[in-house]
């Protein structure tokens, strides 16, 4: 994702993300509302937050830069971004330890942050179902 793309997407606070990384898998699932793809979303949201910190941020924060490099080392390797990996892979345990260390060095709580305030709507493919309603609402909002 480039900086222009990330500017259009809302992003999460870096502290929220680091506190989430520091949690066990079951808490991470709860924080992301048990949504599938938590591992991938967590890493993607972290990268987006870093982009929004601006040029030089990673150079001024070598511990966060090392954390980012650890994530990048496993990008493109699907076996690290599954629910099973999030629960059991040593890579994720290392991320948890590193995130907790970053928080500790800054005196930031390692307790879980508040969950995302997101409501997921299950949409069906029926013409009169929720998906059709959402599409109609989107068209109306875009036509303004």
C-alpha positions as CSV (number, residue, x, y, z in Angstrom):
1,X,0.0,0.0,0.0
2,X,1.4,3.4,-0.9
3,X,1.0,6.6,1.1
4,X,-1.7,7.9,-1.2
5,X,-3.8,4.8,-0.8
6,X,-3.4,4.8,2.9
7,X,-4.5,8.4,3.2
8,X,-8.0,7.4,2.0
9,X,-8.3,4.6,4.5
10,X,-9.1,5.4,8.2
11,X,-6.3,4.1,10.4
12,X,-6.0,2.9,13.9
13,X,-3.8,4.4,16.6
14,X,-0.3,2.9,16.8
15,X,-0.6,2.5,20.6
16,X,-3.9,0.6,20.2
17,X,-2.2,-1.7,17.7
18,X,0.9,-2.3,19.8
19,X,-1.3,-3.1,22.8
20,X,-3.3,-5.5,20.6
21,X,-0.2,-7.2,19.4
22,X,0.9,-7.7,23.0
23,X,-2.2,-9.8,23.8
24,X,-2.8,-13.5,23.5
25,X,-4.7,-14.7,20.4
26,X,-8.1,-15.1,22.0
27,X,-7.9,-11.4,23.1
28,X,-6.8,-10.3,19.7
29,X,-9.8,-12.1,18.2
30,X,-12.1,-10.3,20.7
31,X,-10.5,-6.9,19.9
32,X,-11.1,-7.4,16.2
33,X,-14.6,-8.6,17.0
34,X,-13.7,-12.2,16.1
35,X,-13.5,-11.2,12.5
36,X,-11.7,-13.6,10.3
37,X,-8.3,-12.5,9.0
38,X,-7.3,-11.0,12.3
39,X,-3.5,-11.7,11.8
40,X,-3.5,-10.1,8.4
41,X,-5.7,-7.2,9.4
42,X,-3.5,-6.5,12.5
43,X,-0.3,-6.4,10.4
44,X,-1.9,-4.3,7.7
45,X,-3.4,-1.8,10.1
46,X,0.1,-1.5,11.8
47,X,1.7,-0.8,8.4
48,X,-1.0,1.9,7.7
49,X,-0.5,3.5,11.1
50,X,3.3,3.7,10.4
51,X,2.7,5.4,7.1
52,X,0.6,8.0,8.8
53,X,3.4,8.8,11.3
54,X,5.4,10.4,8.4
55,X,8.9,10.3,7.1
56,X,11.6,9.5,9.6
57,X,9.3,8.0,12.3
58,X,10.9,4.6,12.1
59,X,14.4,6.1,12.2
60,X,13.5,8.0,15.4
61,X,12.0,4.8,16.9
62,X,14.4,2.0,16.3
63,X,12.5,-0.5,18.5
64,X,9.3,0.0,16.4
65,X,11.5,-0.2,13.2
66,X,12.8,-3.6,14.4
67,X,9.2,-4.7,15.1
68,X,8.2,-3.5,11.6
69,X,11.1,-5.4,10.1
70,X,10.0,-8.6,11.9
71,X,6.6,-8.3,10.4
72,X,8.0,-7.6,6.9
73,X,10.2,-10.6,7.1
74,X,7.1,-12.8,7.0
75,X,4.9,-10.8,4.5
76,X,4.0,-12.9,1.5
77,X,4.2,-16.2,3.5
78,X,0.5,-17.1,4.0
79,X,1.2,-19.7,6.6
80,X,2.0,-16.9,9.1
81,X,-1.3,-15.1,8.6
82,X,-3.9,-17.7,9.6
83,X,-6.0,-18.2,12.7
84,X,-3.8,-21.2,13.6
85,X,-0.6,-19.3,13.2
86,X,-2.0,-16.5,15.4
87,X,-2.8,-19.0,18.1
88,X,0.2,-21.3,17.9
89,X,3.1,-20.0,15.8
90,X,6.3,-18.9,17.7
91,X,6.4,-15.9,15.3
92,X,3.3,-14.5,16.9
93,X,4.6,-15.1,20.4
94,X,7.7,-13.2,19.4
95,X,5.6,-10.3,18.2
96,X,3.7,-10.3,21.5
97,X,6.9,-10.2,23.5
98,X,8.4,-7.4,21.3
99,X,5.2,-5.4,21.4
100,X,5.0,-5.7,25.2
101,X,8.7,-4.5,25.4
102,X,8.0,-1.5,23.2
103,X,5.0,-0.6,25.4
104,X,7.0,-1.1,28.6
105,X,9.9,1.1,27.5
106,X,7.4,3.9,26.9
107,X,5.5,3.4,30.2
108,X,2.3,2.5,28.2
109,X,-0.2,0.0,29.6
110,X,0.2,-3.6,28.4
111,X,-3.4,-4.3,29.2
112,X,-5.8,-4.9,26.3
113,X,-7.2,-1.7,24.7
114,X,-10.9,-1.1,24.2
115,X,-12.3,-3.2,21.4
116,X,-13.0,-1.7,18.0
117,X,-16.3,0.0,17.8
118,X,-17.4,-1.8,14.7
119,X,-20.7,-3.5,13.9
120,X,-20.6,-6.3,11.3
121,X,-23.7,-6.9,9.3
122,X,-24.2,-10.2,7.7
123,X,-25.4,-9.6,4.2
124,X,-27.0,-12.1,2.0
125,X,-27.2,-12.3,-1.8
126,X,-31.0,-12.1,-2.0
127,X,-32.3,-9.1,-4.1
128,X,-34.3,-7.8,-1.1
129,X,-31.7,-8.7,1.5
130,X,-29.2,-6.7,3.5
131,X,-26.6,-6.6,0.7
132,X,-29.1,-4.9,-1.6
133,X,-30.0,-2.4,1.1
134,X,-26.3,-1.7,1.8
135,X,-25.6,-1.2,-2.0
136,X,-28.6,1.1,-2.3
137,X,-27.4,3.2,0.7
138,X,-23.9,3.4,-0.8
139,X,-25.2,4.5,-4.2
140,X,-27.3,7.2,-2.4
141,X,-24.4,8.4,-0.4
142,X,-22.1,8.5,-3.5
143,X,-24.6,10.5,-5.5
144,X,-24.6,13.4,-3.0
